[in-house]
Amino acid sequence: MQQRYPAGPGGNPPRRGPSRAMPVRGEGPTPASSPPEAVVGHRSGPVRGRSNGRGTTRPAVALALVVPPLAGACVDAALGSGSGWGLLVGGVAGAAASAVLGARRGALSWVVPLPVLVVAALAAAVHLLTGPSSSGGKSTSTDLIRWAVAAFPAMAAAECTVLAVLAVRGLQSLRTRRRDRA
């Protein structure tokens, strides 16, 4: 027996076949329209704190961004030399790790500008902890200039590291696309 369908727009019968309609937010695939594998792990509603099912994005990237420069700043503070090699090496390591994780998880919009700010904040903290305390307008401005000069190489190295990681990933992506086309 043939099933009767309600008339579509203009009195025409509705189209048969796969629907091109957009699903309503919170609704997932239905068993009738998708393979069983897609339904097994289905949850209704958005999954918070996850990106494409690959793990938490923000905490992992934030830890990779902050922990290495913090460790380097602690080394510099313990040595009492102000911002130095510890912050520079830690900033580069944190920038590289966060750029790799951010690129894999689609979090580059906030990963790219942050290494400079993290390194600057940690350099300021190291300066406040180890720098000479002075009480005068002239020496305070001199201290700020010294802090900026000491922090700049670490900030520049961190940002150059992020750009280098993104360039390498872009070249790898381009190479993969060319190989797939051939």
N, CA, C and O of each residue as an XYZ file, in Angstrom:
728
protein
N       0.839     -1.178      0.000
C       0.000      0.000      0.000
C       0.880      1.235      0.000
O       1.855      1.311      0.747
N       0.534      2.199     -0.836
C       1.332      3.414     -0.956
C       0.933      4.402      0.129
O      -0.248      4.622      0.394
N       1.967      5.001      0.758
C       1.717      5.954      1.826
C       1.465      7.325      1.207
O       2.128      7.711      0.245
N       0.511      8.051      1.760
C       0.164      9.375      1.249
C       0.899     10.426      2.057
O       0.919     10.375      3.287
N       1.507     11.387      1.357
C       2.217     12.482      1.998
C       1.430     13.756      1.832
O       0.738     13.935      0.830
N       1.524     14.648      2.803
C       0.828     15.929      2.641
C       1.461     16.714      1.499
O       2.648     16.561      1.210
N       0.678     17.535      0.871
C       1.145     18.308     -0.276
C       2.141     19.359      0.176
O       1.984     19.967      1.234
N       3.160     19.565     -0.631
C       4.175     20.572     -0.348
C       3.707     21.931     -0.834
O       2.525     22.112     -1.124
N       4.624     22.892     -0.927
C       4.247     24.222     -1.388
C       3.743     24.176     -2.829
O       4.323     23.494     -3.675
N       2.689     24.886     -3.096
C       2.114     24.941     -4.435
C       1.313     23.704     -4.785
O       0.972     23.521     -5.953
N       0.997     22.842     -3.821
C       0.212     21.649     -4.075
C       1.022     20.485     -4.614
O       0.465     19.413     -4.846
N       2.317     20.663     -4.820
C       3.174     19.596     -5.330
C       3.511     18.624     -4.206
O       3.564     19.014     -3.040
N       3.736     17.359     -4.554
C       4.144     16.419     -3.516
C       5.540     16.790     -3.007
O       6.343     17.340     -3.761
N       5.829     16.502     -1.763
C       7.142     16.849     -1.210
C       8.252     16.038     -1.871
O       8.025     14.938     -2.375
N       9.464     16.610     -1.857
C      10.628     15.924     -2.417
C      10.967     14.717     -1.575
O      10.868     14.753     -0.349
N      11.361     13.667     -2.227
C      11.842     12.499     -1.512
C      13.363     12.495     -1.605
O      13.936     13.055     -2.540
N      13.998     11.874     -0.656
C      15.458     11.825     -0.644
C      15.989     12.574      0.565
O      15.228     12.948      1.457
N      17.275     12.788      0.592
C      17.876     13.432      1.759
C      17.425     14.875      1.890
O      17.351     15.613      0.908
N      17.130     15.255      3.097
C      16.676     16.609      3.381
C      17.884     17.527      3.487
O      18.918     17.125      4.022
N      17.773     18.726      2.998
C      18.847     19.713      3.082
C      18.565     20.728      4.190
O      19.258     21.739      4.303
N      17.568     20.459      4.988
C      17.210     21.399      6.047
C      18.287     21.403      7.129
O      18.903     20.376      7.412
N      18.506     22.575      7.729
C      19.479     22.717      8.812
C      18.860     22.180     10.093
O      17.692     22.456     10.366
N      19.620     21.410     10.897
C      19.073     20.919     12.150
C      18.939     22.054     13.160
O      19.688     23.031     13.122
N      17.988     21.910     14.049
C      17.781     22.872     15.111
C      18.872     22.658     16.144
O      19.263     21.521     16.408
N      19.369     23.742     16.732
C      20.450     23.632     17.712
C      20.029     22.712     18.851
O      18.920     22.819     19.375
N      20.915     21.821     19.219
C      20.627     20.880     20.300
C      20.109     19.552     19.788
O      20.114     18.550     20.504
N      19.655     19.554     18.523
C      19.189     18.303     17.948
C      20.346     17.661     17.207
O      21.093     18.346     16.508
N      20.494     16.400     17.347
C      21.577     15.699     16.678
C      21.037     14.882     15.544
O      19.867     14.997     15.182
N      21.885     14.056     14.981
C      21.443     13.204     13.880
C      20.412     12.189     14.363
O      20.455     11.734     15.505
N      19.507     11.853     13.492
C      18.479     10.877     13.846
C      18.892      9.522     13.308
O      19.605      9.451     12.307
N      18.464      8.451     13.945
C      18.849      7.119     13.487
C      18.451      6.840     12.045
O      19.140      6.089     11.354
N      17.354      7.428     11.577
C      16.894      7.137     10.226
C      17.755      7.823      9.174
O      17.837      7.337      8.047
N      18.406      8.949      9.512
C      19.137      9.705      8.507
C      20.648      9.589      8.625
O      21.364     10.200      7.831
N      21.157      8.832      9.582
C      22.604      8.758      9.736
C      23.005      7.337     10.092
O      22.190      6.541     10.558
N      24.268      7.039      9.865
C      24.738      5.698     10.195
C      24.748      5.481     11.700
O      24.801      6.450     12.456
N      24.697      4.234     12.152
C      24.635      3.951     13.579
C      25.835      4.496     14.352
O      25.706      4.799     15.538
N      27.006      4.629     13.708
C      28.172      5.128     14.427
C      27.961      6.558     14.907
O      28.464      6.938     15.965
N      27.222      7.353     14.138
C      27.013      8.751     14.503
C      26.067      8.882     15.687
O      26.108      9.887     16.397
N      25.233      7.906     15.908
C      24.247      8.005     16.974
C      24.798      7.488     18.300
O      24.334      7.903     19.362
N      25.762      6.605     18.254
C      26.255      5.965     19.471
C      26.776      6.974     20.469
O      26.410      6.918     21.643
N      27.635      7.910     20.031
C      28.227      8.866     20.955
C      27.470     10.173     21.028
O      28.011     11.150     21.545
N      26.255     10.239     20.542
C      25.496     11.483     20.478
C      25.047     11.923     21.857
O      24.550     11.134     22.660
N      25.238     13.207     22.102
C      24.695     13.851     23.298
C      23.845     15.013     22.837
O      24.183     15.697     21.871
N      22.761     15.231     23.514
C      21.963     16.385     23.131
C      22.531     17.612     23.816
O      22.947     17.562     24.974
N      22.542     18.695     23.096
C      23.061     19.946     23.638
C      24.540     20.095     23.370
O      25.215     19.136     22.996
N      25.049     21.320     23.564
C      26.459     21.550     23.292
C      27.338     20.947     24.372
O      26.955     20.876     25.540
N      28.509     20.519     23.968
C      29.482     19.984     24.908
C      30.389     21.143     25.287
O      31.060     21.710     24.424
N      30.419     21.495     26.544
C      31.184     22.659     26.974
C      32.624     22.283     27.262
O      32.915     21.205     27.781
N      33.536     23.213     26.908
C      34.936     23.033     27.204
C      35.646     22.047     26.299
O      36.770     21.640     26.592
N      35.013     21.655     25.204
C      35.651     20.703     24.306
C      35.648     21.276     22.900
O      34.766     22.052     22.535
N      36.617     20.897     22.138
C      36.726     21.352     20.766
C      36.871     20.138     19.857
O      37.900     19.462     19.871
N      35.863     19.872     19.089
C      35.873     18.763     18.133
C      36.175     17.427     18.782
O      36.710     16.541     18.115
N      35.860     17.249     20.034
C      36.054     15.985     20.700
C      37.513     15.651     20.967
O      37.824     14.501     21.275
N      38.415     16.618     20.859
C      39.828     16.344     21.035
C      40.344     16.762     22.402
O      41.561     16.847     22.569
N      39.530     17.017     23.349
C      39.995     17.402     24.675
C      39.704     18.861     24.941
O      39.239     19.593     24.068
N      39.983     19.262     26.149
C      39.720     20.640     26.515
C      40.719     21.555     25.835
O      41.908     21.245     25.763
N      40.245     22.662     25.346
C      41.092     23.561     24.582
C      41.732     24.620     25.454
O      42.957     24.682     25.555
N      40.936     25.436     26.075
C      41.465     26.599     26.771
C      42.416     26.263     27.909
O      43.502     26.840     27.958
N      42.077     25.375     28.816
C      43.022     25.111     29.910
C      44.360     24.546     29.437
O      45.408     24.940     29.948
N      44.341     23.647     28.488
C      45.595     23.043     28.014
C      46.469     24.077     27.320
O      47.674     24.138     27.563
N      45.869     24.885     26.463
C      46.632     25.899     25.747
C      47.112     26.984     26.711
O      48.237     27.468     26.587
N      46.269     27.365     27.663
C      46.662     28.387     28.637
C      47.813     27.899     29.520
O      48.733     28.659     29.820
N      47.760     26.648     29.927
C      48.874     26.105     30.719
C      50.157     26.056     29.900
O      51.231     26.387     30.403
N      50.049     25.645     28.647
C      51.232     25.598     27.793
C      51.791     26.994     27.548
O      52.992     27.153     27.333
N      50.945     27.987     27.579
C      51.353     29.364     27.344
C      52.000     29.996     28.572
O      52.935     30.785     28.441
N      51.510     29.655     29.764
C      51.933     30.342     30.980
C      53.021     29.605     31.763
O      53.924     30.248     32.298
N      52.959     28.292     31.841
C      53.860     27.551     32.737
C      55.339     27.686     32.350
O      56.141     28.002     33.228
N      55.754     27.466     31.087
C      57.185     27.607     30.789
C      57.750     29.008     31.055
O      58.823     29.112     31.650
N      57.071     30.098     30.638
C      57.623     31.409     30.967
C      57.631     31.688     32.470
O      58.513     32.382     32.975
N      56.650     31.146     33.174
C      56.613     31.325     34.627
C      57.803     30.621     35.276
O      58.432     31.159     36.187
N      58.100     29.426     34.802
C      59.263     28.706     35.327
C      60.545     29.474     35.024
O      61.420     29.576     35.884
N      60.666     30.013     33.819
C      61.836     30.810     33.466
C      61.937     32.080     34.294
O      63.030     32.480     34.697
N      60.788     32.717     34.550
C      60.788     33.922     35.375
C      61.182     33.595     36.810
O      61.864     34.386     37.463
N      60.760     32.444     37.301
C      61.152     32.021     38.658
C      62.663     31.790     38.740
O      63.295     32.131     39.739
N      63.231     31.211     37.688
C      64.680     31.015     37.657
C      65.391     32.376     37.669
O      66.357     32.574     38.405
N      64.904     33.300     36.850
C      65.506     34.629     36.820
C      65.363     35.342     38.158
O      66.291     36.015     38.607
N      64.193     35.198     38.803
C      63.981     35.842     40.099
C      64.873     35.215     41.163
O      65.385     35.919     42.034
N      65.063     33.905     41.102
C      65.923     33.230     42.082
C      67.377     33.650     41.920
O      68.108     33.769     42.903
N      67.792     33.872     40.683
C      69.160     34.318     40.443
C      69.344     35.798     40.765
O      70.464     36.264     40.970
N      68.216     36.541     40.807
C      68.264     37.951     41.154
C      68.832     38.838     40.076
O      69.262     39.955     40.360
N      68.845     38.373     38.857
C      69.452     39.146     37.777
C      68.438     39.927     36.954
O      68.816     40.561     35.970
N      67.188     39.901     37.319
C      66.161     40.544     36.502
C      65.780     39.636     35.348
O      66.130     38.456     35.331
N      65.058     40.195     34.380
C      64.646     39.404     33.216
C      65.880     38.993     32.431
O      66.714     39.827     32.076
N      65.985     37.709     32.166
C      67.176     37.222     31.477
C      66.871     36.026     30.614
O      65.805     35.915     30.009
N      67.851     35.123     30.573
C      67.741     33.956     29.729
C      66.622     33.011     30.143
O      66.023     32.361     29.286
N      66.334     32.920     31.412
C      65.267     32.026     31.868
C      63.924     32.417     31.286
O      63.179     31.568     30.796
N      63.617     33.703     31.342
C      62.352     34.194     30.786
C      62.340     34.067     29.270
O      61.311     33.741     28.678
N      63.477     34.323     28.645
C      63.543     34.203     27.187
C      63.289     32.768     26.739
O      62.472     32.532     25.849
N      63.981     31.814     27.347
C      63.816     30.406     26.967
C      62.411     29.917     27.322
O      61.778     29.214     26.534
N      61.930     30.287     28.497
C      60.575     29.895     28.893
C      59.516     30.504     27.996
O      58.531     29.847     27.658
N      59.713     31.767     27.604
C      58.757     32.422     26.705
C      58.699     31.764     25.346
O      57.622     31.593     24.774
N      59.864     31.392     24.827
C      59.910     30.719     23.520
C      59.259     29.340     23.608
O      58.488     28.953     22.731
N      59.577     28.601     24.677
C      58.983     27.262     24.834
C      57.468     27.341     25.001
O      56.735     26.556     24.398
N      56.999     28.279     25.810
C      55.553     28.437     26.006
C      54.849     28.887     24.742
O      53.751     28.417     24.443
N      55.468     29.795     23.992
C      54.864     30.266     22.746
C      54.781     29.132     21.727
O      53.772     28.992     21.035
N      55.835     28.326     21.633
C      55.824     27.209     20.678
C      54.763     26.174     21.054
O      54.005     25.716     20.199
N      54.715     25.812     22.324
C      53.742     24.802     22.763
C      52.309     25.296     22.585
O      51.445     24.551     22.123
N      52.060     26.545     22.950
C      50.691     27.056     22.820
C      50.297     27.231     21.360
O      49.133     27.033     21.012
N      51.244     27.600     20.497
C      50.920     27.743     19.075
C      50.599     26.389     18.446
O      49.680     26.282     17.634
N      51.352     25.360     18.818
C      51.085     24.021     18.273
C      49.721     23.527     18.760
O      48.912     23.047     17.967
N      49.469     23.647     20.064
C      48.173     23.202     20.598
C      47.029     24.054     20.071
O      45.964     23.529     19.746
N      47.235     25.350     19.983
C      46.181     26.241     19.493
C      45.848     26.000     18.039
O      44.684     26.086     17.648
N      46.859     25.698     17.225
C      46.610     25.425     15.812
C      45.850     24.118     15.637
O      44.995     24.006     14.758
N      46.158     23.135     16.465
C      45.449     21.854     16.374
C      44.011     21.969     16.823
O      43.146     21.237     16.341
N      43.751     22.865     17.725
C      42.419     22.944     18.323
C      41.640     24.172     17.905
O      40.571     24.428     18.459
N      42.122     24.922     16.975
C      41.380     26.066     16.459
C      41.274     27.225     17.429
O      40.255     27.915     17.448
N      42.290     27.457     18.228
C      42.251     28.538     19.210
C      43.268     29.623     18.890
O      43.733     30.316     19.795
N      43.618     29.780     17.634
C      44.664     30.727     17.267
C      44.258     32.176     17.452
O      45.123     33.041     17.591
N      42.977     32.461     17.457
C      42.550     33.852     17.578
C      42.997     34.485     18.877
O      43.185     35.700     18.929
N      43.171     33.713     19.912
C      43.658     34.287     21.170
C      45.043     33.795     21.538
O      45.644     34.321     22.475
N      45.569     32.808     20.836
C      46.919     32.321     21.135
C      47.979     33.224     20.516
O      49.021     33.449     21.132
N      47.747     33.736     19.336
C      48.763     34.511     18.633
C      49.185     35.776     19.399
O      50.388     36.010     19.514
N      48.291     36.589     19.920
C      48.759     37.806     20.597
C      49.202     37.614     22.045
O      49.879     38.489     22.584
N      48.857     36.531     22.681
C      49.101     36.407     24.116
C      50.532     36.144     24.566
O      50.877     36.605     25.654
N      51.390     35.451     23.839
C      52.740     35.231     24.361
C      53.472     36.519     24.718
O      54.190     36.564     25.717
N      53.301     37.556     23.919
C      53.955     38.832     24.203
C      53.456     39.403     25.525
O      54.242     39.894     26.335
N      52.159     39.336     25.733
C      51.592     39.891     26.963
C      51.999     39.090     28.192
O      52.270     39.663     29.248
N      52.041     37.772     28.060
C      52.450     36.920     29.187
C      53.906     37.197     29.551
O      54.240     37.338     30.727
N      54.763     37.273     28.546
C      56.178     37.531     28.808
C      56.361     38.923     29.403
O      57.166     39.097     30.318
N      55.633     39.914     28.903
C      55.748     41.271     29.455
C      55.303     41.312     30.911
O      55.958     41.937     31.744
N      54.201     40.655     31.218
C      53.711     40.646     32.603
C      54.696     39.939     33.528
O      54.954     40.410     34.636
N      55.241     38.824     33.083
C      56.203     38.103     33.919
C      57.516     38.876     34.051
O      58.152     38.837     35.105
N      57.925     39.576     32.997
C      59.128     40.396     33.089
C      58.918     41.541     34.077
O      59.823     41.892     34.834
N      57.722     42.117     34.062
C      57.423     43.177     35.035
C      57.440     42.621     36.453
O      57.938     43.273     37.371
N      56.904     41.430     36.636
C      56.909     40.812     37.965
C      58.324     40.528     38.434
O      58.660     40.767     39.594
N      59.156     40.016     37.534
C      60.553     39.758     37.896
C      61.253     41.063     38.245
O      62.032     41.120     39.196
N      60.976     42.108     37.479
C      61.589     43.404     37.751
C      61.153     43.939     39.113
O      61.967     44.478     39.863
N      59.881     43.790     39.425
C      59.399     44.269     40.726
C      60.001     43.477     41.879
O      60.260     44.029     42.948
N      60.222     42.186     41.663
C      60.785     41.359     42.727
C      62.291     41.534     42.896
O      62.800     41.501     44.016
N      63.001     41.720     41.788
C      64.464     41.749     41.873
C      65.074     43.096     41.573
O      66.236     43.331     41.906
N      64.321     43.990     40.951
C      64.874     45.277     40.547
C      65.151     46.164     41.748
O      64.600     45.961     42.829
N      66.007     47.141     41.543
C      66.312     48.058     42.638
C      65.115     48.933     42.945
O      64.496     49.494     42.040
N      64.795     49.047     44.198
C      63.672     49.907     44.580
C      64.214     51.317     44.711
O      65.209     51.559     45.393
N      63.561     52.212     44.065
C      64.006     53.595     44.108
C      62.823     54.494     44.407
O      61.670     54.140     44.159
N      63.122     55.621     44.926
C      62.056     56.569     45.240
C      62.432     57.914     44.660
O      63.008     58.759     45.345
N      62.119     58.101     43.446
C      62.396     59.369     42.793
C      61.886     59.305     41.376
O      61.885     58.243     40.754
N      61.456     60.428     40.869
C      60.891     60.467     39.534
C      61.898     60.075     38.468
O      61.566     59.343     37.536
N      63.124     60.557     38.601
C      64.127     60.298     37.580
C      64.546     58.825     37.569
O      64.655     58.223     36.501
N      64.776     58.257     38.717
C      65.211     56.863     38.757
C      64.078     55.897     38.443
O      64.328     54.807     37.929
N      62.850     56.268     38.738
C      61.715     55.405     38.409
C      61.554     55.301     36.895
O      61.326     54.215     36.361
N      61.674     56.422     36.218
C      61.554     56.372     34.757
C      62.729     55.605     34.147
O      62.557     54.907     33.147
N      63.893     55.726     34.727
C      65.045     54.955     34.263
C      64.818     53.469     34.478
O      65.179     52.657     33.626
N      64.223     53.102     35.610
C      63.898     51.696     35.878
C      62.901     51.153     34.869
O      63.033     50.014     34.422
N      61.897     51.958     34.501
C      60.910     51.517     33.513
C      61.558     51.306     32.146
O      61.216     50.363     31.431
N      62.479     52.172     31.792
C      63.169     52.018     30.511
C      64.033     50.752     30.540
O      64.067     49.997     29.569
N      64.712     50.532     31.633
C      65.534     49.320     31.751
C      64.668     48.063     31.692
O      65.054     47.070     31.075
N      63.508     48.103     32.328
C      62.603     46.954     32.297
C      62.138     46.683     30.874
O      62.123     45.534     30.434
N      61.759     47.730     30.155
C      61.274     47.548     28.788
C      62.383     47.010     27.888
O      62.140     46.139     27.052
N      63.580     47.519     28.054
C      64.702     47.050     27.240
C      65.037     45.601     27.572
O      65.360     44.819     26.679
N      64.963     45.245     28.833
C      65.268     43.866     29.235
C      64.185     42.890     28.789
O      64.487     41.734     28.492
N      62.932     43.332     28.734
C      61.827     42.443     28.386
C      61.632     42.304     26.883
O      61.065     41.309     26.430
N      62.085     43.274     26.103
C      61.797     43.255     24.670
C      62.337     42.032     23.937
O      61.598     41.449     23.144
N      63.575     41.611     24.154
C      64.048     40.422     23.413
C      63.217     39.171     23.687
O      62.964     38.383     22.776
N      62.799     38.989     24.918
C      61.976     37.822     25.244
C      60.603     37.923     24.585
O      60.075     36.925     24.096
N      60.022     39.126     24.569
C      58.717     39.307     23.923
C      58.820     39.085     22.415
O      57.964     38.426     21.825
N      59.866     39.633     21.791
C      60.040     39.471     20.349
C      60.302     38.011     19.990
O      59.774     37.509     18.998
N      61.109     37.336     20.791
C      61.406     35.921     20.517
C      60.148     35.069     20.643
O      59.945     34.147     19.853
N      59.305     35.365     21.623
C      58.064     34.597     21.802
C      57.139     34.787     20.602
O      56.570     33.817     20.102
N      56.985     36.012     20.142
C      56.085     36.250     19.015
C      56.659     35.681     17.727
O      55.911     35.141     16.911
N      57.964     35.787     17.524
C      58.593     35.190     16.337
C      58.448     33.672     16.348
O      58.318     33.050     15.294
N      58.471     33.083     17.523
C      58.282     31.632     17.632
C      56.878     31.242     17.205
O      56.697     30.264     16.479
N      55.880     32.001     17.650
C      54.493     31.721     17.239
C      54.374     31.823     15.726
O      53.779     30.951     15.094
N      54.929     32.868     15.142
C      54.841     33.042     13.693
C      55.591     31.939     12.945
O      55.144     31.494     11.888
N      56.727     31.497     13.487
C      57.476     30.412     12.849
C      56.697     29.095     12.892
O      56.674     28.355     11.909
N      56.064     28.804     14.024
C      55.265     27.580     14.134
C      54.102     27.628     13.152
O      53.798     26.626     12.506
N      53.453     28.775     13.033
C      52.336     28.896     12.099
C      52.805     28.781     10.653
O      52.104     28.211      9.817
N      53.983     29.317     10.353
C      54.516     29.200      8.991
C      54.833     27.741      8.656
O      54.529     27.281      7.556
N      55.430     27.022      9.579
C      55.748     25.608      9.347
C      54.469     24.801      9.169
O      54.391     23.958      8.276
N      53.476     25.047     10.001
C      52.204     24.320      9.862
C      51.518     24.659      8.542
O      50.915     23.787      7.917
N      51.603     25.915      8.114
C      51.022     26.308      6.833
C      51.709     25.628      5.667
O      51.050     25.188      4.725
N      53.037     25.539      5.723
C      53.774     24.855      4.653
C      53.463     23.361      4.635
O      53.350     22.763      3.565
N      53.325     22.758      5.808
C      52.960     21.341      5.861
C      51.577     21.126      5.276
O      51.349     20.154      4.556
N      50.656     22.022      5.577
C      49.298     21.920      5.046
C      49.302     22.071      3.530
O      48.605     21.340      2.826
N      50.077     23.011      3.036
C      50.178     23.226      1.589
C      50.780     22.007      0.900
O      50.309     21.601     -0.163
N      51.803     21.426      1.487
C      52.436     20.241      0.924
C      51.451     19.068      0.896
O      51.399     18.317     -0.078
N      50.677     18.920      1.965
C      49.690     17.838      2.020
C      48.619     18.029      0.955
O      48.212     17.060      0.315
N      48.156     19.256      0.754
C      47.141     19.519     -0.270
C      47.671     19.221     -1.661
O      46.965     18.643     -2.487
N      48.903     19.609     -1.923
C      49.480     19.334     -3.235
C      49.658     17.849     -3.477
O      49.442     17.368     -4.590
N      50.049     17.114     -2.440
C      50.215     15.674     -2.565
C      48.855     15.002     -2.805
O      48.759     14.049     -3.577
N      47.821     15.496     -2.149
C      46.488     14.911     -2.343
C      45.944     15.173     -3.733
O      45.231     14.331     -4.280
N      46.260     16.313     -4.316
C      45.771     16.653     -5.663
C      46.459     15.801     -6.734
O      45.861     15.471     -7.758
N      47.698     15.458     -6.485
C      48.475     14.719     -7.512
C      48.134     13.257     -7.535
O      48.694     12.505     -8.333
